Amino acid sequence: MARVFIPHAMRKLTNGQLEAQIPGKNLREVIENLEKEFPGAAEYLLQDGNLKPGIAAVVGEQATRQGLLHKIDDDNTEVHFLPAIAGG
C-alpha cells in the first residue's frame, strides 16, 4: 500500500483527511484506488489518462519520470502529488 499525502486542494474530497493508505502496484493503480475511495480524485490528478500538466508526483524520495507506470515497491511508500508553483 502507498501512504498517499492528500494535497490541500483535494482535501474537500477527503473531508479534510491529510493522508490515506491506498493499495496499488504502480502510480496508475494508486490513483484508480484513490478515486474509488474519494470520488473526484482522478479528475483532480489526471487529464487524458496522464498526470495533469502542473501536477508532479513524488514516489518515495524522488519525482517520478515514469509517470503512471512508476512502481510502488513496498508497503508504506510515500506518494505526494504536488501542484506546480508559478510566479515571477
PDB file of N, CA, C and O in Angstrom:
ATOM      1  N   MET A   1       0.839  -1.188   0.000  1.00  0.00           N
ATOM      2  CA  MET A   1       0.000   0.000   0.000  1.00  0.00           C
ATOM      3  C   MET A   1       0.872   1.235   0.000  1.00  0.00           C
ATOM      4  O   MET A   1       1.976   1.248   0.545  1.00  0.00           O
ATOM      5  N   ALA A   2       0.359   2.247  -0.611  1.00  0.00           N
ATOM      6  CA  ALA A   2       1.049   3.529  -0.612  1.00  0.00           C
ATOM      7  C   ALA A   2       0.446   4.418   0.475  1.00  0.00           C
ATOM      8  O   ALA A   2      -0.750   4.365   0.762  1.00  0.00           O
ATOM      9  N   ARG A   3       1.291   5.209   1.049  1.00  0.00           N
ATOM     10  CA  ARG A   3       0.849   6.219   2.008  1.00  0.00           C
ATOM     11  C   ARG A   3       0.743   7.524   1.224  1.00  0.00           C
ATOM     12  O   ARG A   3       1.739   8.208   0.989  1.00  0.00           O
ATOM     13  N   VAL A   4      -0.488   7.856   0.824  1.00  0.00           N
ATOM     14  CA  VAL A   4      -0.719   8.999  -0.051  1.00  0.00           C
ATOM     15  C   VAL A   4      -1.019  10.233   0.796  1.00  0.00           C
ATOM     16  O   VAL A   4      -1.936  10.241   1.617  1.00  0.00           O
ATOM     17  N   PHE A   5      -0.224  11.267   0.571  1.00  0.00           N
ATOM     18  CA  PHE A   5      -0.452  12.547   1.229  1.00  0.00           C
ATOM     19  C   PHE A   5      -1.374  13.366   0.330  1.00  0.00           C
ATOM     20  O   PHE A   5      -1.083  13.580  -0.847  1.00  0.00           O
ATOM     21  N   ILE A   6      -2.474  13.814   0.892  1.00  0.00           N
ATOM     22  CA  ILE A   6      -3.524  14.491   0.125  1.00  0.00           C
ATOM     23  C   ILE A   6      -3.175  15.971  -0.026  1.00  0.00           C
ATOM     24  O   ILE A   6      -2.976  16.665   0.970  1.00  0.00           O
ATOM     25  N   PRO A   7      -3.099  16.461  -1.281  1.00  0.00           N
ATOM     26  CA  PRO A   7      -2.831  17.892  -1.482  1.00  0.00           C
ATOM     27  C   PRO A   7      -3.967  18.741  -0.899  1.00  0.00           C
ATOM     28  O   PRO A   7      -5.118  18.307  -0.852  1.00  0.00           O
ATOM     29  N   HIS A   8      -3.634  19.925  -0.469  1.00  0.00           N
ATOM     30  CA  HIS A   8      -4.611  20.818   0.153  1.00  0.00           C
ATOM     31  C   HIS A   8      -5.866  20.984  -0.706  1.00  0.00           C
ATOM     32  O   HIS A   8      -6.981  20.938  -0.187  1.00  0.00           O
ATOM     33  N   ALA A   9      -5.693  21.174  -1.993  1.00  0.00           N
ATOM     34  CA  ALA A   9      -6.838  21.403  -2.881  1.00  0.00           C
ATOM     35  C   ALA A   9      -7.756  20.190  -2.992  1.00  0.00           C
ATOM     36  O   ALA A   9      -8.912  20.341  -3.385  1.00  0.00           O
ATOM     37  N   MET A  10      -7.282  19.001  -2.660  1.00  0.00           N
ATOM     38  CA  MET A  10      -8.098  17.785  -2.737  1.00  0.00           C
ATOM     39  C   MET A  10      -8.762  17.438  -1.411  1.00  0.00           C
ATOM     40  O   MET A  10      -9.585  16.524  -1.363  1.00  0.00           O
ATOM     41  N   ARG A  11      -8.435  18.123  -0.367  1.00  0.00           N
ATOM     42  CA  ARG A  11      -8.926  17.732   0.962  1.00  0.00           C
ATOM     43  C   ARG A  11     -10.436  17.891   1.116  1.00  0.00           C
ATOM     44  O   ARG A  11     -11.029  17.299   2.017  1.00  0.00           O
ATOM     45  N   LYS A  12     -11.064  18.685   0.246  1.00  0.00           N
ATOM     46  CA  LYS A  12     -12.528  18.764   0.304  1.00  0.00           C
ATOM     47  C   LYS A  12     -13.141  17.423  -0.109  1.00  0.00           C
ATOM     48  O   LYS A  12     -14.258  17.107   0.301  1.00  0.00           O
ATOM     49  N   LEU A  13     -12.424  16.631  -0.917  1.00  0.00           N
ATOM     50  CA  LEU A  13     -12.899  15.307  -1.330  1.00  0.00           C
ATOM     51  C   LEU A  13     -12.722  14.275  -0.226  1.00  0.00           C
ATOM     52  O   LEU A  13     -13.406  13.252  -0.217  1.00  0.00           O
ATOM     53  N   THR A  14     -11.806  14.538   0.707  1.00  0.00           N
ATOM     54  CA  THR A  14     -11.467  13.567   1.749  1.00  0.00           C
ATOM     55  C   THR A  14     -11.976  13.998   3.120  1.00  0.00           C
ATOM     56  O   THR A  14     -11.568  13.444   4.141  1.00  0.00           O
ATOM     57  N   ASN A  15     -12.866  14.985   3.141  1.00  0.00           N
ATOM     58  CA  ASN A  15     -13.367  15.529   4.418  1.00  0.00           C
ATOM     59  C   ASN A  15     -12.220  15.986   5.315  1.00  0.00           C
ATOM     60  O   ASN A  15     -12.261  15.816   6.533  1.00  0.00           O
ATOM     61  N   GLY A  16     -11.210  16.562   4.700  1.00  0.00           N
ATOM     62  CA  GLY A  16     -10.087  17.123   5.439  1.00  0.00           C
ATOM     63  C   GLY A  16      -8.995  16.132   5.804  1.00  0.00           C
ATOM     64  O   GLY A  16      -8.012  16.495   6.450  1.00  0.00           O
ATOM     65  N   GLN A  17      -9.166  14.888   5.394  1.00  0.00           N
ATOM     66  CA  GLN A  17      -8.158  13.863   5.695  1.00  0.00           C
ATOM     67  C   GLN A  17      -6.835  14.243   5.033  1.00  0.00           C
ATOM     68  O   GLN A  17      -6.813  14.618   3.861  1.00  0.00           O
ATOM     69  N   LEU A  18      -5.734  14.147   5.779  1.00  0.00           N
ATOM     70  CA  LEU A  18      -4.423  14.573   5.293  1.00  0.00           C
ATOM     71  C   LEU A  18      -3.672  13.486   4.535  1.00  0.00           C
ATOM     72  O   LEU A  18      -2.841  13.792   3.680  1.00  0.00           O
ATOM     73  N   GLU A  19      -3.955  12.217   4.840  1.00  0.00           N
ATOM     74  CA  GLU A  19      -3.288  11.118   4.154  1.00  0.00           C
ATOM     75  C   GLU A  19      -4.196   9.899   4.167  1.00  0.00           C
ATOM     76  O   GLU A  19      -5.154   9.821   4.936  1.00  0.00           O
ATOM     77  N   ALA A  20      -3.869   8.944   3.289  1.00  0.00           N
ATOM     78  CA  ALA A  20      -4.662   7.715   3.186  1.00  0.00           C
ATOM     79  C   ALA A  20      -3.758   6.565   2.777  1.00  0.00           C
ATOM     80  O   ALA A  20      -2.794   6.764   2.037  1.00  0.00           O
ATOM     81  N   GLN A  21      -4.060   5.374   3.248  1.00  0.00           N
ATOM     82  CA  GLN A  21      -3.368   4.154   2.830  1.00  0.00           C
ATOM     83  C   GLN A  21      -4.128   3.607   1.621  1.00  0.00           C
ATOM     84  O   GLN A  21      -5.291   3.221   1.741  1.00  0.00           O
ATOM     85  N   ILE A  22      -3.479   3.576   0.469  1.00  0.00           N
ATOM     86  CA  ILE A  22      -4.131   3.201  -0.782  1.00  0.00           C
ATOM     87  C   ILE A  22      -3.326   2.089  -1.447  1.00  0.00           C
ATOM     88  O   ILE A  22      -2.119   2.237  -1.639  1.00  0.00           O
ATOM     89  N   PRO A  23      -3.979   0.968  -1.804  1.00  0.00           N
ATOM     90  CA  PRO A  23      -3.258  -0.118  -2.464  1.00  0.00           C
ATOM     91  C   PRO A  23      -2.958   0.211  -3.931  1.00  0.00           C
ATOM     92  O   PRO A  23      -3.650   1.014  -4.556  1.00  0.00           O
ATOM     93  N   GLY A  24      -1.924  -0.421  -4.456  1.00  0.00           N
ATOM     94  CA  GLY A  24      -1.579  -0.279  -5.864  1.00  0.00           C
ATOM     95  C   GLY A  24      -0.154  -0.717  -6.124  1.00  0.00           C
ATOM     96  O   GLY A  24       0.739  -0.485  -5.309  1.00  0.00           O
ATOM     97  N   LYS A  25       0.053  -1.357  -7.275  1.00  0.00           N
ATOM     98  CA  LYS A  25       1.388  -1.819  -7.662  1.00  0.00           C
ATOM     99  C   LYS A  25       2.169  -0.737  -8.390  1.00  0.00           C
ATOM    100  O   LYS A  25       3.399  -0.770  -8.441  1.00  0.00           O
ATOM    101  N   ASN A  26       1.436   0.229  -8.955  1.00  0.00           N
ATOM    102  CA  ASN A  26       2.075   1.358  -9.625  1.00  0.00           C
ATOM    103  C   ASN A  26       1.221   2.599  -9.385  1.00  0.00           C
ATOM    104  O   ASN A  26       0.146   2.518  -8.790  1.00  0.00           O
ATOM    105  N   LEU A  27       1.703   3.736  -9.847  1.00  0.00           N
ATOM    106  CA  LEU A  27       1.019   5.000  -9.592  1.00  0.00           C
ATOM    107  C   LEU A  27      -0.378   5.025 -10.203  1.00  0.00           C
ATOM    108  O   LEU A  27      -1.295   5.599  -9.616  1.00  0.00           O
ATOM    109  N   ARG A  28      -0.555   4.413 -11.370  1.00  0.00           N
ATOM    110  CA  ARG A  28      -1.886   4.368 -12.000  1.00  0.00           C
ATOM    111  C   ARG A  28      -2.886   3.642 -11.100  1.00  0.00           C
ATOM    112  O   ARG A  28      -4.001   4.124 -10.900  1.00  0.00           O
ATOM    113  N   GLU A  29      -2.496   2.484 -10.554  1.00  0.00           N
ATOM    114  CA  GLU A  29      -3.398   1.729  -9.672  1.00  0.00           C
ATOM    115  C   GLU A  29      -3.690   2.508  -8.392  1.00  0.00           C
ATOM    116  O   GLU A  29      -4.811   2.477  -7.884  1.00  0.00           O
ATOM    117  N   VAL A  30      -2.697   3.192  -7.881  1.00  0.00           N
ATOM    118  CA  VAL A  30      -2.919   4.005  -6.681  1.00  0.00           C
ATOM    119  C   VAL A  30      -3.967   5.074  -6.958  1.00  0.00           C
ATOM    120  O   VAL A  30      -4.864   5.285  -6.141  1.00  0.00           O
ATOM    121  N   ILE A  31      -3.867   5.747  -8.094  1.00  0.00           N
ATOM    122  CA  ILE A  31      -4.848   6.791  -8.425  1.00  0.00           C
ATOM    123  C   ILE A  31      -6.227   6.177  -8.656  1.00  0.00           C
ATOM    124  O   ILE A  31      -7.231   6.742  -8.223  1.00  0.00           O
ATOM    125  N   GLU A  32      -6.291   5.028  -9.331  1.00  0.00           N
ATOM    126  CA  GLU A  32      -7.585   4.356  -9.535  1.00  0.00           C
ATOM    127  C   GLU A  32      -8.230   4.011  -8.196  1.00  0.00           C
ATOM    128  O   GLU A  32      -9.431   4.212  -8.018  1.00  0.00           O
ATOM    129  N   ASN A  33      -7.449   3.498  -7.264  1.00  0.00           N
ATOM    130  CA  ASN A  33      -7.978   3.138  -5.950  1.00  0.00           C
ATOM    131  C   ASN A  33      -8.277   4.371  -5.095  1.00  0.00           C
ATOM    132  O   ASN A  33      -9.203   4.356  -4.284  1.00  0.00           O
ATOM    133  N   LEU A  34      -7.504   5.423  -5.277  1.00  0.00           N
ATOM    134  CA  LEU A  34      -7.789   6.685  -4.602  1.00  0.00           C
ATOM    135  C   LEU A  34      -9.144   7.221  -5.075  1.00  0.00           C
ATOM    136  O   LEU A  34      -9.923   7.746  -4.280  1.00  0.00           O
ATOM    137  N   GLU A  35      -9.413   7.086  -6.365  1.00  0.00           N
ATOM    138  CA  GLU A  35     -10.695   7.519  -6.935  1.00  0.00           C
ATOM    139  C   GLU A  35     -11.857   6.719  -6.346  1.00  0.00           C
ATOM    140  O   GLU A  35     -12.921   7.278  -6.077  1.00  0.00           O
ATOM    141  N   LYS A  36     -11.661   5.421  -6.146  1.00  0.00           N
ATOM    142  CA  LYS A  36     -12.725   4.590  -5.549  1.00  0.00           C
ATOM    143  C   LYS A  36     -13.034   5.045  -4.126  1.00  0.00           C
ATOM    144  O   LYS A  36     -14.192   5.085  -3.711  1.00  0.00           O
ATOM    145  N   GLU A  37     -11.999   5.383  -3.398  1.00  0.00           N
ATOM    146  CA  GLU A  37     -12.178   5.811  -2.006  1.00  0.00           C
ATOM    147  C   GLU A  37     -12.682   7.251  -1.912  1.00  0.00           C
ATOM    148  O   GLU A  37     -13.504   7.576  -1.056  1.00  0.00           O
ATOM    149  N   PHE A  38     -12.180   8.105  -2.800  1.00  0.00           N
ATOM    150  CA  PHE A  38     -12.523   9.530  -2.770  1.00  0.00           C
ATOM    151  C   PHE A  38     -12.900   9.981  -4.190  1.00  0.00           C
ATOM    152  O   PHE A  38     -12.054  10.494  -4.923  1.00  0.00           O
ATOM    153  N   PRO A  39     -14.164   9.789  -4.573  1.00  0.00           N
ATOM    154  CA  PRO A  39     -14.587  10.174  -5.929  1.00  0.00           C
ATOM    155  C   PRO A  39     -14.236  11.633  -6.233  1.00  0.00           C
ATOM    156  O   PRO A  39     -14.456  12.530  -5.419  1.00  0.00           O
ATOM    157  N   GLY A  40     -13.685  11.840  -7.426  1.00  0.00           N
ATOM    158  CA  GLY A  40     -13.254  13.159  -7.853  1.00  0.00           C
ATOM    159  C   GLY A  40     -11.746  13.316  -7.824  1.00  0.00           C
ATOM    160  O   GLY A  40     -11.213  14.260  -8.407  1.00  0.00           O
ATOM    161  N   ALA A  41     -11.044  12.401  -7.151  1.00  0.00           N
ATOM    162  CA  ALA A  41      -9.590  12.499  -7.051  1.00  0.00           C
ATOM    163  C   ALA A  41      -8.927  12.380  -8.420  1.00  0.00           C
ATOM    164  O   ALA A  41      -8.006  13.133  -8.736  1.00  0.00           O
ATOM    165  N   ALA A  42      -9.395  11.437  -9.229  1.00  0.00           N
ATOM    166  CA  ALA A  42      -8.797  11.243 -10.556  1.00  0.00           C
ATOM    167  C   ALA A  42      -8.998  12.477 -11.429  1.00  0.00           C
ATOM    168  O   ALA A  42      -8.111  12.841 -12.202  1.00  0.00           O
ATOM    169  N   GLU A  43     -10.136  13.111 -11.311  1.00  0.00           N
ATOM    170  CA  GLU A  43     -10.393  14.320 -12.102  1.00  0.00           C
ATOM    171  C   GLU A  43      -9.412  15.431 -11.728  1.00  0.00           C
ATOM    172  O   GLU A  43      -8.990  16.210 -12.582  1.00  0.00           O
ATOM    173  N   TYR A  44      -9.057  15.496 -10.453  1.00  0.00           N
ATOM    174  CA  TYR A  44      -8.092  16.497  -9.996  1.00  0.00           C
ATOM    175  C   TYR A  44      -6.685  16.183 -10.504  1.00  0.00           C
ATOM    176  O   TYR A  44      -5.922  17.098 -10.815  1.00  0.00           O
ATOM    177  N   LEU A  45      -6.334  14.889 -10.590  1.00  0.00           N
ATOM    178  CA  LEU A  45      -4.959  14.483 -10.884  1.00  0.00           C
ATOM    179  C   LEU A  45      -4.680  14.157 -12.345  1.00  0.00           C
ATOM    180  O   LEU A  45      -3.546  14.304 -12.803  1.00  0.00           O
ATOM    181  N   LEU A  46      -5.704  13.714 -13.088  1.00  0.00           N
ATOM    182  CA  LEU A  46      -5.477  13.187 -14.434  1.00  0.00           C
ATOM    183  C   LEU A  46      -6.142  14.012 -15.519  1.00  0.00           C
ATOM    184  O   LEU A  46      -7.169  14.658 -15.311  1.00  0.00           O
ATOM    185  N   GLN A  47      -5.514  13.962 -16.686  1.00  0.00           N
ATOM    186  CA  GLN A  47      -6.074  14.552 -17.903  1.00  0.00           C
ATOM    187  C   GLN A  47      -5.661  13.661 -19.057  1.00  0.00           C
ATOM    188  O   GLN A  47      -4.472  13.415 -19.257  1.00  0.00           O
ATOM    189  N   ASP A  48      -6.621  13.179 -19.811  1.00  0.00           N
ATOM    190  CA  ASP A  48      -6.353  12.302 -20.963  1.00  0.00           C
ATOM    191  C   ASP A  48      -5.496  11.094 -20.574  1.00  0.00           C
ATOM    192  O   ASP A  48      -4.616  10.686 -21.332  1.00  0.00           O
ATOM    193  N   GLY A  49      -5.754  10.525 -19.395  1.00  0.00           N
ATOM    194  CA  GLY A  49      -5.057   9.312 -18.980  1.00  0.00           C
ATOM    195  C   GLY A  49      -3.642   9.507 -18.460  1.00  0.00           C
ATOM    196  O   GLY A  49      -2.930   8.529 -18.235  1.00  0.00           O
ATOM    197  N   ASN A  50      -3.224  10.748 -18.264  1.00  0.00           N
ATOM    198  CA  ASN A  50      -1.880  11.056 -17.737  1.00  0.00           C
ATOM    199  C   ASN A  50      -2.016  12.068 -16.614  1.00  0.00           C
ATOM    200  O   ASN A  50      -3.067  12.685 -16.440  1.00  0.00           O
ATOM    201  N   LEU A  51      -0.937  12.231 -15.852  1.00  0.00           N
ATOM    202  CA  LEU A  51      -0.954  13.292 -14.852  1.00  0.00           C
ATOM    203  C   LEU A  51      -1.188  14.623 -15.536  1.00  0.00           C
ATOM    204  O   LEU A  51      -0.625  14.896 -16.596  1.00  0.00           O
ATOM    205  N   LYS A  52      -2.013  15.442 -14.934  1.00  0.00           N
ATOM    206  CA  LYS A  52      -2.293  16.760 -15.499  1.00  0.00           C
ATOM    207  C   LYS A  52      -1.007  17.588 -15.577  1.00  0.00           C
ATOM    208  O   LYS A  52      -0.127  17.470 -14.725  1.00  0.00           O
ATOM    209  N   PRO A  53      -0.915  18.417 -16.600  1.00  0.00           N
ATOM    210  CA  PRO A  53       0.195  19.379 -16.597  1.00  0.00           C
ATOM    211  C   PRO A  53       0.083  20.229 -15.330  1.00  0.00           C
ATOM    212  O   PRO A  53      -1.007  20.668 -14.963  1.00  0.00           O
ATOM    213  N   GLY A  54       1.179  20.449 -14.690  1.00  0.00           N
ATOM    214  CA  GLY A  54       1.149  21.239 -13.465  1.00  0.00           C
ATOM    215  C   GLY A  54       1.011  20.400 -12.203  1.00  0.00           C
ATOM    216  O   GLY A  54       1.007  20.947 -11.100  1.00  0.00           O
ATOM    217  N   ILE A  55       0.899  19.077 -12.345  1.00  0.00           N
ATOM    218  CA  ILE A  55       0.880  18.177 -11.192  1.00  0.00           C
ATOM    219  C   ILE A  55       2.111  17.274 -11.279  1.00  0.00           C
ATOM    220  O   ILE A  55       2.329  16.603 -12.288  1.00  0.00           O
ATOM    221  N   ALA A  56       2.892  17.267 -10.234  1.00  0.00           N
ATOM    222  CA  ALA A  56       4.053  16.376 -10.171  1.00  0.00           C
ATOM    223  C   ALA A  56       3.772  15.304  -9.130  1.00  0.00           C
ATOM    224  O   ALA A  56       3.090  15.550  -8.135  1.00  0.00           O
ATOM    225  N   ALA A  57       4.303  14.114  -9.370  1.00  0.00           N
ATOM    226  CA  ALA A  57       4.170  13.021  -8.407  1.00  0.00           C
ATOM    227  C   ALA A  57       5.551  12.688  -7.862  1.00  0.00           C
ATOM    228  O   ALA A  57       6.517  12.553  -8.613  1.00  0.00           O
ATOM    229  N   VAL A  58       5.622  12.560  -6.562  1.00  0.00           N
ATOM    230  CA  VAL A  58       6.855  12.144  -5.898  1.00  0.00           C
ATOM    231  C   VAL A  58       6.556  10.813  -5.222  1.00  0.00           C
ATOM    232  O   VAL A  58       5.663  10.713  -4.381  1.00  0.00           O
ATOM    233  N   VAL A  59       7.319   9.792  -5.605  1.00  0.00           N
ATOM    234  CA  VAL A  59       7.156   8.455  -5.036  1.00  0.00           C
ATOM    235  C   VAL A  59       8.427   8.146  -4.258  1.00  0.00           C
ATOM    236  O   VAL A  59       9.530   8.168  -4.804  1.00  0.00           O
ATOM    237  N   GLY A  60       8.254   7.862  -2.990  1.00  0.00           N
ATOM    238  CA  GLY A  60       9.433   7.695  -2.138  1.00  0.00           C
ATOM    239  C   GLY A  60      10.107   9.039  -1.982  1.00  0.00           C
ATOM    240  O   GLY A  60       9.524   9.982  -1.447  1.00  0.00           O
ATOM    241  N   GLU A  61      11.331   9.121  -2.448  1.00  0.00           N
ATOM    242  CA  GLU A  61      12.089  10.366  -2.300  1.00  0.00           C
ATOM    243  C   GLU A  61      12.406  11.045  -3.619  1.00  0.00           C
ATOM    244  O   GLU A  61      13.177  12.004  -3.651  1.00  0.00           O
ATOM    245  N   GLN A  62      11.818  10.557  -4.718  1.00  0.00           N
ATOM    246  CA  GLN A  62      12.168  11.181  -5.990  1.00  0.00           C
ATOM    247  C   GLN A  62      10.931  11.441  -6.853  1.00  0.00           C
ATOM    248  O   GLN A  62       9.949  10.698  -6.820  1.00  0.00           O
ATOM    249  N   ALA A  63      11.019  12.512  -7.616  1.00  0.00           N
ATOM    250  CA  ALA A  63       9.955  12.811  -8.571  1.00  0.00           C
ATOM    251  C   ALA A  63       9.956  11.742  -9.648  1.00  0.00           C
ATOM    252  O   ALA A  63      11.011  11.333 -10.132  1.00  0.00           O
ATOM    253  N   THR A  64       8.780  11.300 -10.014  1.00  0.00           N
ATOM    254  CA  THR A  64       8.690  10.237 -10.998  1.00  0.00           C
ATOM    255  C   THR A  64       8.951  10.755 -12.405  1.00  0.00           C
ATOM    256  O   THR A  64       8.467  11.817 -12.797  1.00  0.00           O
ATOM    257  N   ARG A  65       9.713   9.992 -13.141  1.00  0.00           N
ATOM    258  CA  ARG A  65       9.948  10.278 -14.556  1.00  0.00           C
ATOM    259  C   ARG A  65       9.216   9.229 -15.392  1.00  0.00           C
ATOM    260  O   ARG A  65       9.161   9.325 -16.618  1.00  0.00           O
ATOM    261  N   GLN A  66       8.651   8.220 -14.708  1.00  0.00           N
ATOM    262  CA  GLN A  66       7.937   7.150 -15.396  1.00  0.00           C
ATOM    263  C   GLN A  66       6.436   7.388 -15.416  1.00  0.00           C
ATOM    264  O   GLN A  66       5.681   6.563 -15.929  1.00  0.00           O
ATOM    265  N   GLY A  67       6.005   8.499 -14.866  1.00  0.00           N
ATOM    266  CA  GLY A  67       4.587   8.820 -14.855  1.00  0.00           C
ATOM    267  C   GLY A  67       3.782   7.772 -14.110  1.00  0.00           C
ATOM    268  O   GLY A  67       4.182   7.321 -13.037  1.00  0.00           O
ATOM    269  N   LEU A  68       2.652   7.386 -14.673  1.00  0.00           N
ATOM    270  CA  LEU A  68       1.739   6.479 -14.007  1.00  0.00           C
ATOM    271  C   LEU A  68       2.261   5.054 -13.928  1.00  0.00           C
ATOM    272  O   LEU A  68       1.690   4.231 -13.211  1.00  0.00           O
ATOM    273  N   LEU A  69       3.324   4.747 -14.643  1.00  0.00           N
ATOM    274  CA  LEU A  69       3.903   3.408 -14.607  1.00  0.00           C
ATOM    275  C   LEU A  69       4.899   3.224 -13.459  1.00  0.00           C
ATOM    276  O   LEU A  69       5.396   2.118 -13.245  1.00  0.00           O
ATOM    277  N   HIS A  70       5.189   4.280 -12.731  1.00  0.00           N
ATOM    278  CA  HIS A  70       6.144   4.215 -11.627  1.00  0.00           C
ATOM    279  C   HIS A  70       5.670   3.177 -10.621  1.00  0.00           C
ATOM    280  O   HIS A  70       4.539   3.250 -10.139  1.00  0.00           O
ATOM    281  N   LYS A  71       6.529   2.206 -10.299  1.00  0.00           N
ATOM    282  CA  LYS A  71       6.177   1.113  -9.401  1.00  0.00           C
ATOM    283  C   LYS A  71       6.175   1.573  -7.951  1.00  0.00           C
ATOM    284  O   LYS A  71       6.967   2.418  -7.532  1.00  0.00           O
ATOM    285  N   ILE A  72       5.259   0.984  -7.210  1.00  0.00           N
ATOM    286  CA  ILE A  72       5.212   1.162  -5.766  1.00  0.00           C
ATOM    287  C   ILE A  72       5.879  -0.075  -5.184  1.00  0.00           C
ATOM    288  O   ILE A  72       5.307  -1.165  -5.218  1.00  0.00           O
ATOM    289  N   ASP A  73       7.081   0.085  -4.651  1.00  0.00           N
ATOM    290  CA  ASP A  73       7.910  -1.051  -4.277  1.00  0.00           C
ATOM    291  C   ASP A  73       7.489  -1.771  -3.011  1.00  0.00           C
ATOM    292  O   ASP A  73       7.507  -3.001  -2.968  1.00  0.00           O
ATOM    293  N   ASP A  74       7.115  -1.035  -1.988  1.00  0.00           N
ATOM    294  CA  ASP A  74       6.830  -1.720  -0.733  1.00  0.00           C
ATOM    295  C   ASP A  74       5.724  -1.010   0.023  1.00  0.00           C
ATOM    296  O   ASP A  74       5.261   0.065  -0.358  1.00  0.00           O
ATOM    297  N   ASP A  75       5.315  -1.660   1.118  1.00  0.00           N
ATOM    298  CA  ASP A  75       4.296  -1.060   1.969  1.00  0.00           C
ATOM    299  C   ASP A  75       4.808   0.248   2.540  1.00  0.00           C
ATOM    300  O   ASP A  75       5.990   0.409   2.843  1.00  0.00           O
ATOM    301  N   ASN A  76       3.886   1.160   2.673  1.00  0.00           N
ATOM    302  CA  ASN A  76       4.164   2.458   3.281  1.00  0.00           C
ATOM    303  C   ASN A  76       5.034   3.366   2.423  1.00  0.00           C
ATOM    304  O   ASN A  76       5.604   4.327   2.940  1.00  0.00           O
ATOM    305  N   THR A  77       5.154   3.090   1.127  1.00  0.00           N
ATOM    306  CA  THR A  77       5.844   4.015   0.236  1.00  0.00           C
ATOM    307  C   THR A  77       5.056   5.323   0.216  1.00  0.00           C
ATOM    308  O   THR A  77       3.842   5.324   0.010  1.00  0.00           O
ATOM    309  N   GLU A  78       5.747   6.415   0.429  1.00  0.00           N
ATOM    310  CA  GLU A  78       5.073   7.710   0.426  1.00  0.00           C
ATOM    311  C   GLU A  78       4.848   8.188  -0.996  1.00  0.00           C
ATOM    312  O   GLU A  78       5.732   8.084  -1.847  1.00  0.00           O
ATOM    313  N   VAL A  79       3.650   8.716  -1.248  1.00  0.00           N
ATOM    314  CA  VAL A  79       3.307   9.312  -2.538  1.00  0.00           C
ATOM    315  C   VAL A  79       2.766  10.710  -2.259  1.00  0.00           C
ATOM    316  O   VAL A  79       1.850  10.897  -1.458  1.00  0.00           O
ATOM    317  N   HIS A  80       3.358  11.680  -2.941  1.00  0.00           N
ATOM    318  CA  HIS A  80       2.921  13.077  -2.826  1.00  0.00           C
ATOM    319  C   HIS A  80       2.553  13.573  -4.219  1.00  0.00           C
ATOM    320  O   HIS A  80       3.277  13.327  -5.184  1.00  0.00           O
ATOM    321  N   PHE A  81       1.435  14.267  -4.319  1.00  0.00           N
ATOM    322  CA  PHE A  81       1.050  14.941  -5.562  1.00  0.00           C
ATOM    323  C   PHE A  81       1.198  16.426  -5.310  1.00  0.00           C
ATOM    324  O   PHE A  81       0.533  16.992  -4.442  1.00  0.00           O
ATOM    325  N   LEU A  82       2.083  17.058  -6.082  1.00  0.00           N
ATOM    326  CA  LEU A  82       2.421  18.457  -5.852  1.00  0.00           C
ATOM    327  C   LEU A  82       1.979  19.332  -7.015  1.00  0.00           C
ATOM    328  O   LEU A  82       2.337  19.069  -8.163  1.00  0.00           O
ATOM    329  N   PRO A  83       1.208  20.365  -6.724  1.00  0.00           N
ATOM    330  CA  PRO A  83       0.853  21.298  -7.787  1.00  0.00           C
ATOM    331  C   PRO A  83       2.041  22.194  -8.124  1.00  0.00           C
ATOM    332  O   PRO A  83       2.846  22.540  -7.260  1.00  0.00           O
ATOM    333  N   ALA A  84       2.129  22.559  -9.392  1.00  0.00           N
ATOM    334  CA  ALA A  84       3.203  23.458  -9.822  1.00  0.00           C
ATOM    335  C   ALA A  84       3.001  24.829  -9.181  1.00  0.00           C
ATOM    336  O   ALA A  84       1.876  25.270  -8.947  1.00  0.00           O
ATOM    337  N   ILE A  85       4.097  25.470  -8.914  1.00  0.00           N
ATOM    338  CA  ILE A  85       4.062  26.812  -8.367  1.00  0.00           C
ATOM    339  C   ILE A  85       4.539  27.755  -9.458  1.00  0.00           C
ATOM    340  O   ILE A  85       5.627  27.587 -10.008  1.00  0.00           O
ATOM    341  N   ALA A  86       3.723  28.740  -9.764  1.00  0.00           N
ATOM    342  CA  ALA A  86       4.060  29.682 -10.827  1.00  0.00           C
ATOM    343  C   ALA A  86       4.292  31.057 -10.218  1.00  0.00           C
ATOM    344  O   ALA A  86       3.858  31.360  -9.106  1.00  0.00           O
ATOM    345  N   GLY A  87       4.959  31.832 -10.953  1.00  0.00           N
ATOM    346  CA  GLY A  87       5.191  33.199 -10.480  1.00  0.00           C
ATOM    347  C   GLY A  87       6.412  33.778 -11.165  1.00  0.00           C
ATOM    348  O   GLY A  87       6.992  33.156 -12.055  1.00  0.00           O
ATOM    349  N   GLY A  88       6.773  34.898 -10.770  1.00  0.00           N
ATOM    350  CA  GLY A  88       7.936  35.503 -11.396  1.00  0.00           C
ATOM    351  C   GLY A  88       8.537  36.575 -10.585  1.00  0.00           C
ATOM    352  O   GLY A  88       9.531  37.175 -10.995  1.00  0.00           O
TER     353      GLY A  88
END
